[in-house]
Amino acid sequence: MQQELESARAHLRHWENFQADYHLYAYTTPLAWQYIARSDRSYKGDVLKSERRAYLHLYFNKEKETEDAYKLNRLLTRLKTELESGKRDPAHEKTYAKRWRCTVTRMSLKKHLAI
């Protein structure tokens, strides 16, 4: 599956995959997988083995990617400002811990942010 995702990533943004009606890129590829199932007649030891097919459908919207990146940058800017001003919002504590390592030095008592 991981190989198929990597291969699809290379092809997803090609012009041939652009769907003008939906303003996004769409890519579909078949996947083969080994199907193994025990029969209801387990006393006979029946095991069904065969290759099955599934389809991987991927969609990508460049406008949505840009919008999401812009929202993330605005959020990070707001959180950084809160930390630097010393006015931490308790609702954001998990996000602070996830994004930054905050320390206070004895000499200057300034907060230093390391991303």
Salt bridges, closest charged atoms under 4 A:
GLU6 OE2 - ARG9 NH1 3.30
GLU16 OE1 - HIS14 ND1 3.83
ASP46 OD2 - ARG41 NH2 2.79
GLU65 OE2 - ARG13 NH2 3.55
GLU65 OE1 - LYS62 NZ 2.85
GLU67 OE2 - LYS71 NZ 3.45
ASP68 OD1 - LYS64 NZ 3.02
GLU82 OE1 - HIS92 ND1 2.99
GLU84 OE2 - LYS80 NZ 3.36
ASP89 OD2 - HIS92 ND1 3.68
GLU93 OE1 - ARG88 NH2 2.94
